[in-house]
Amino acid sequence: MVVASSEVVCVSVDDMPAEVLAKERKVEMGKEDLKSKPEAVRAKIVEGRLEKIKKNFSLLEQPSLRDNNKTVGELIKETIAATGENIRVSRLCTQLDGLWLNQLCYKSNPTNCHLPVHP
């Protein structure tokens, strides 16, 4: 079990939901500090900001509780190297008001599937 930021919505950066990215892109494009920039420069700045946002929303990019200098993903890789076991995060669950809500699960070819609420 890993405790993560309440912002986490996906396991890895690659699994970021398209609707979250679209919403964040729209917010970033509308910021005042970018209004005076040319469109091409603004697009590059927004993409850089989106990469930061993806890392904030991704579980594997969160700082580890054991060592804040390492991410959860790095800690998993170290554990794989030490034990020789194949370890992967199979799903992301969030707890709100005492209820466990399964947000994502991974099948063999990682695809997102929504699971029902745990009792």
C-alpha positions in Angstrom: 0.0 0.0 0.0 1.3 3.4 -0.9 -0.1 6.7 0.3 -0.1 9.3 -2.5 -1.3 12.8 -3.2 -5.0 13.2 -3.6 -4.3 14.5 -7.1 -3.3 11.0 -8.4 -5.6 9.8 -11.1 -3.5 7.2 -13.0 -0.8 4.7 -12.4 1.7 6.0 -15.0 2.2 9.1 -17.1 1.2 7.1 -20.2 -2.2 6.3 -18.7 -3.4 9.8 -18.2 -7.0 10.1 -19.2 -7.5 12.2 -22.3 -10.3 14.3 -20.8 -8.0 15.3 -17.9 -5.2 16.3 -20.3 -7.7 18.3 -22.5 -9.0 20.1 -19.4 -5.5 21.0 -18.2 -4.4 22.1 -21.6 -7.3 24.4 -21.9 -6.6 25.9 -18.4 -2.9 26.4 -19.2 -3.5 28.0 -22.7 -5.8 30.5 -21.0 -3.3 31.7 -18.4 -2.4 35.4 -18.4 1.3 34.9 -18.6 1.0 33.2 -22.0 -1.4 35.6 -23.7 1.4 37.8 -25.1 3.5 34.9 -26.5 3.3 33.7 -30.1 1.2 30.6 -30.7 4.1 28.3 -31.4 6.0 29.3 -28.3 2.8 29.1 -26.2 2.1 25.6 -27.4 5.7 24.5 -26.4 5.3 26.1 -23.0 2.0 24.4 -22.4 3.4 21.0 -23.4 6.2 21.5 -20.8 3.7 22.4 -18.2 1.5 19.4 -19.1 4.5 17.1 -18.6 4.8 18.4 -15.0 1.1 18.0 -14.5 1.2 14.4 -15.7 3.9 13.7 -13.2 1.8 15.2 -10.4 -1.2 13.1 -11.4 0.8 9.8 -11.8 1.3 7.4 -8.9 4.7 6.0 -10.2 6.1 9.6 -10.3 5.1 10.4 -6.7 7.8 10.7 -4.1 8.2 7.5 -2.1 7.3 7.6 1.6 10.5 5.6 2.4 12.8 8.0 0.6 11.6 11.3 -0.7 14.6 11.4 -3.1 13.1 8.4 -5.0 9.8 8.0 -6.8 7.4 5.1 -6.3 8.5 3.8 -9.7 12.2 3.9 -8.8 11.4 2.1 -5.5 9.5 -0.6 -7.4 12.5 -1.1 -9.8 14.9 -1.4 -6.9 12.7 -4.0 -5.3 12.5 -5.9 -8.6 16.3 -5.9 -8.8 16.7 -7.0 -5.2 14.1 -9.8 -5.2 14.0 -10.9 -8.8 10.2 -10.8 -8.7 8.2 -9.2 -11.4 6.3 -6.4 -9.7 3.8 -4.1 -11.3 1.0 -1.9 -10.1 -2.2 -3.5 -11.1 -4.7 -0.8 -10.2 -5.2 2.5 -8.4 -7.7 2.8 -5.6 -8.7 6.0 -3.9 -10.3 6.4 -0.5 -12.9 9.1 -0.1 -14.9 9.5 3.1 -14.2 5.9 4.1 -15.2 4.3 0.8 -12.7 2.6 -1.5 -13.2 3.7 -5.1 -11.4 1.7 -7.7 -10.3 4.0 -10.4 -8.1 2.0 -12.7 -7.1 -1.6 -13.2 -4.7 -3.1 -15.7 -5.2 -6.2 -17.8 -2.3 -7.9 -19.6 -2.0 -5.2 -22.3 -2.6 -2.3 -20.0 -6.1 -1.1 -20.7 -8.2 0.9 -18.4 -11.3 -0.6 -16.9 -13.6 0.9 -14.3 -14.4 -1.4 -11.4 -17.3 -1.1 -8.9 -17.0 0.4 -5.5 -15.5 -2.0 -2.9 -17.8 -2.7 0.1 
